[in-house]
Amino acid sequence: MSRCSIAVAALLGACLLVPPAQGAQTLWTFDNLSRIGGLSPKVEGHPQLVDGPAGKAVQFNGRDDALFFEGRPLVGAKTFTIEAIIRPEGGDFEQRWMHIVETDPVTGLDSLPAGTSDPNPRFMFEVRVKDGSWYLDAFVNSKAGSKALIFPDKLHPIGRWYAVAQSYDGKTYRMYVDGVLEGEADVAFTPHGPGHTMIGVRINHVNYFKGSVAQARFTDAALAQNQLLKIPK
């Protein structure tokens, strides 16, 4: 059993449990503000601990709350799955709530100071909020290519917990909500180098997230649909 599987098994009473899969996994549990995924985040604003589907979760206010991590998962991974348990709670139309970036080794920058376009290899999760509903936006960028998966017709009610995922198997990039495939596309990809992670906003503080995050899991393999995180019923 992998290190992540042991950690997951320890939470079985109300866990977001799935069968263990091949590949190295890292589980981040957002039940505190001092130590998450083996890293100590820099806390920005005043994020709060709230009740989640499997214990505590971190709630972001959509204005100035965020967690910055001096490190990132999936460095050197050729394939990947990135999952999270989130609850969108309204707020602005555009919200960028997970940004995993390769730091430019020449400039030391994670992104351009403003805007939402820059050359850094990155993984992103975003939501779009409209009329009491939301839809997911997943994005990957590497030196080989980039792709956004976003489908405005695939709407979900705000104020509920969801399991979201993006994956890449070496050819095809996919996006899921609650284990349901919402879209896919082929894209060229090269592994990322070291960098940083921001939860709650884009790493240059553009488009804050109004909602909560309970867990995130990072796997250096493309998981099958039946291996993805699920919300306990």
C-alpha positions as CSV (number, residue, x, y, z in Angstrom):
1,M,0.0,0.0,0.0
2,S,1.4,3.4,-1.0
3,R,2.0,6.2,1.5
4,C,-1.1,8.0,0.1
5,S,-3.2,4.9,0.4
6,I,-2.2,4.5,4.1
7,A,-3.1,8.2,4.7
8,V,-6.4,7.7,2.9
9,A,-7.2,4.5,4.8
10,A,-6.7,6.3,8.1
11,L,-9.6,8.6,7.2
12,L,-12.0,5.9,6.2
13,G,-14.8,6.9,8.6
14,A,-15.8,9.8,6.3
15,C,-13.1,9.5,3.6
16,L,-13.2,10.3,0.0
17,L,-12.0,6.8,-0.7
18,V,-11.1,5.2,-3.9
19,P,-9.1,2.0,-4.7
20,P,-5.4,2.6,-4.7
21,A,-3.9,3.0,-8.2
22,Q,-0.4,2.6,-9.6
23,G,1.8,5.7,-9.5
24,A,3.2,7.9,-6.8
25,Q,0.5,9.8,-5.0
26,T,0.4,12.8,-2.6
27,L,-2.7,13.7,-0.6
28,W,-3.2,17.2,0.7
29,T,-5.9,17.5,3.4
30,F,-7.1,21.1,4.1
31,D,-8.1,20.5,7.7
32,N,-5.7,23.1,9.1
33,L,-3.7,26.2,8.1
34,S,-0.3,25.2,9.3
35,R,0.8,22.0,7.6
36,I,-0.8,20.7,4.4
37,G,0.8,18.0,2.2
38,G,4.0,18.2,4.2
39,L,4.3,21.9,3.5
40,S,3.7,25.0,5.6
41,P,1.7,27.4,3.6
42,K,2.0,31.2,3.7
43,V,-1.5,32.3,4.8
44,E,-2.9,35.4,3.0
45,G,-6.0,37.1,4.3
46,H,-8.1,35.2,6.8
47,P,-9.2,31.8,5.4
48,Q,-11.5,29.9,7.8
49,L,-11.8,26.3,8.8
50,V,-15.3,25.0,8.1
51,D,-17.0,21.6,8.1
52,G,-16.3,19.6,5.0
53,P,-17.5,16.2,3.7
54,A,-14.8,14.3,5.5
55,G,-13.7,16.5,8.4
56,K,-12.6,20.1,8.2
57,A,-12.0,22.2,5.1
58,V,-10.5,25.7,4.3
59,Q,-13.0,28.4,3.2
60,F,-11.8,31.3,1.0
61,N,-13.7,34.6,1.0
62,G,-13.3,35.5,-2.7
63,R,-11.5,38.8,-1.9
64,D,-8.1,38.3,-0.3
65,D,-7.8,34.8,1.1
66,A,-5.2,32.4,-0.3
67,L,-2.6,29.8,0.7
68,F,0.9,30.0,-1.0
69,F,3.1,26.9,-0.9
70,E,6.9,27.0,-1.3
71,G,6.8,23.8,-3.4
72,R,4.6,21.9,-5.8
73,P,3.6,18.4,-6.8
74,L,4.2,16.5,-10.0
75,V,7.7,17.8,-10.8
76,G,9.0,15.7,-13.7
77,A,5.8,13.8,-14.2
78,K,5.1,12.7,-17.7
79,T,1.5,11.7,-17.0
80,F,-0.7,12.9,-14.1
81,T,-4.0,13.2,-12.4
82,I,-4.9,16.2,-10.3
83,E,-8.0,15.9,-8.1
84,A,-9.8,18.1,-5.5
85,I,-12.8,18.2,-3.3
86,I,-14.3,21.7,-3.6
87,R,-17.5,23.7,-2.8
88,P,-18.0,26.8,-5.0
89,E,-20.0,29.3,-3.1
90,G,-20.9,32.1,-5.5
91,G,-18.9,35.3,-6.1
92,D,-17.4,36.7,-9.2
93,F,-17.7,35.1,-12.6
94,E,-14.0,34.2,-13.1
95,Q,-12.3,32.4,-10.2
96,R,-8.8,30.7,-10.3
97,W,-8.5,28.5,-7.3
98,M,-5.6,26.2,-7.9
99,H,-2.3,27.3,-9.7
100,I,0.6,24.9,-9.8
101,V,3.5,26.5,-11.6
102,E,7.1,26.0,-12.8
103,T,9.2,28.9,-11.6
104,D,11.2,30.4,-14.4
105,P,14.8,29.4,-13.6
106,V,16.2,32.6,-15.3
107,T,13.9,35.3,-13.9
108,G,12.7,33.6,-10.7
109,L,9.1,34.5,-11.6
110,D,6.1,32.3,-11.2
111,S,4.0,34.4,-13.5
112,L,3.7,37.9,-15.1
113,P,2.8,40.5,-12.5
114,A,-0.7,41.1,-14.0
115,G,-3.2,39.3,-16.3
116,T,-3.9,35.6,-16.8
117,S,-1.5,34.8,-19.7
118,D,2.2,34.0,-19.2
119,P,4.7,31.5,-20.5
120,N,5.3,29.5,-17.3
121,P,4.4,25.8,-17.5
122,R,1.5,25.3,-15.2
123,F,-1.6,23.3,-14.1
124,M,-4.7,25.3,-13.3
125,F,-8.2,24.7,-12.0
126,E,-10.8,27.5,-12.3
127,V,-14.5,27.9,-12.0
128,R,-17.0,30.2,-13.7
129,V,-20.0,31.3,-11.7
130,K,-23.3,32.3,-13.3
131,D,-26.9,32.6,-12.0
132,G,-26.5,30.3,-9.1
133,S,-24.5,27.7,-11.0
134,W,-20.8,27.1,-11.9
135,Y,-18.8,25.2,-14.5
136,L,-15.2,23.9,-14.4
137,D,-12.2,25.1,-16.3
138,A,-9.1,23.0,-16.4
139,F,-5.9,24.2,-18.1
140,V,-2.4,22.7,-18.7
141,N,0.6,24.5,-20.2
142,S,4.1,23.1,-20.9
143,K,6.9,23.8,-23.3
144,A,5.3,21.4,-25.8
145,G,1.8,22.9,-25.8
146,S,-1.2,24.0,-23.9
147,K,-4.9,23.2,-23.7
148,A,-8.0,24.5,-21.8
149,L,-11.0,22.3,-21.2
150,I,-14.1,24.4,-20.4
151,F,-17.7,23.7,-21.2
152,P,-20.2,26.4,-20.3
153,D,-23.2,24.1,-20.9
154,K,-22.1,21.7,-18.1
155,L,-23.5,23.6,-15.2
156,H,-23.6,22.6,-11.5
157,P,-25.4,24.2,-8.5
158,I,-23.3,26.3,-6.2
159,G,-23.1,25.5,-2.5
160,R,-22.5,21.8,-2.8
161,W,-19.4,19.6,-2.5
162,Y,-17.9,18.2,-5.7
163,A,-15.0,16.0,-6.7
164,V,-13.2,17.5,-9.7
165,A,-10.3,16.0,-11.7
166,Q,-8.0,16.6,-14.6
167,S,-5.7,13.9,-16.1
168,Y,-3.2,13.2,-18.9
169,D,-2.2,9.8,-20.1
170,G,0.6,10.8,-22.4
171,K,-1.8,11.8,-25.3
172,T,-5.2,12.8,-24.1
173,Y,-6.1,15.5,-21.5
174,R,-9.4,14.9,-19.6
175,M,-11.6,16.7,-17.2
176,Y,-14.1,15.2,-14.7
177,V,-16.8,16.4,-12.3
178,D,-18.0,13.8,-9.7
179,G,-16.4,11.1,-11.8
180,V,-18.2,12.1,-15.0
181,L,-16.1,12.9,-18.0
182,E,-17.0,16.4,-19.2
183,G,-14.5,16.7,-22.0
184,E,-11.2,15.7,-23.5
185,A,-8.6,16.7,-26.1
186,D,-5.2,15.5,-27.3
187,V,-2.3,17.8,-26.4
188,A,1.5,17.6,-26.4
189,F,3.1,17.8,-22.9
190,T,6.5,17.9,-21.4
191,P,7.2,17.5,-17.7
192,H,7.4,20.5,-15.4
193,G,10.3,21.6,-13.3
194,P,10.3,22.9,-9.7
195,G,8.0,25.7,-8.6
196,H,5.2,26.8,-6.3
197,T,1.5,26.3,-5.6
198,M,-1.3,28.7,-4.8
199,I,-4.7,27.7,-3.6
200,G,-7.5,30.3,-3.5
201,V,-6.3,32.6,-6.3
202,R,-4.0,32.7,-9.3
203,I,-0.4,33.0,-8.1
204,N,-0.2,36.7,-9.2
205,H,-3.4,37.4,-7.2
206,V,-5.9,37.6,-10.0
207,N,-9.4,36.2,-9.6
208,Y,-9.9,35.0,-6.0
209,F,-12.0,32.0,-5.2
210,K,-15.2,32.2,-3.1
211,G,-15.6,28.7,-1.8
212,S,-14.0,25.9,0.2
213,V,-11.4,23.2,-0.5
214,A,-11.3,19.9,1.5
215,Q,-8.7,17.8,-0.2
216,A,-6.4,17.6,-3.2
217,R,-4.6,14.5,-4.5
218,F,-1.8,14.4,-7.1
219,T,-0.8,11.2,-8.9
220,D,1.9,10.8,-11.5
221,A,-0.3,8.5,-13.6
222,A,-3.7,8.9,-15.4
223,L,-6.3,7.4,-13.1
224,A,-9.3,5.5,-14.5
225,Q,-12.7,6.9,-13.8
226,N,-13.4,4.3,-11.1
227,Q,-10.2,5.3,-9.3
228,L,-11.1,9.0,-8.9
229,L,-12.0,10.6,-5.6
230,K,-15.6,10.5,-4.7
231,I,-17.8,12.5,-2.3
232,P,-19.1,10.2,0.5
233,K,-22.9,9.8,0.4
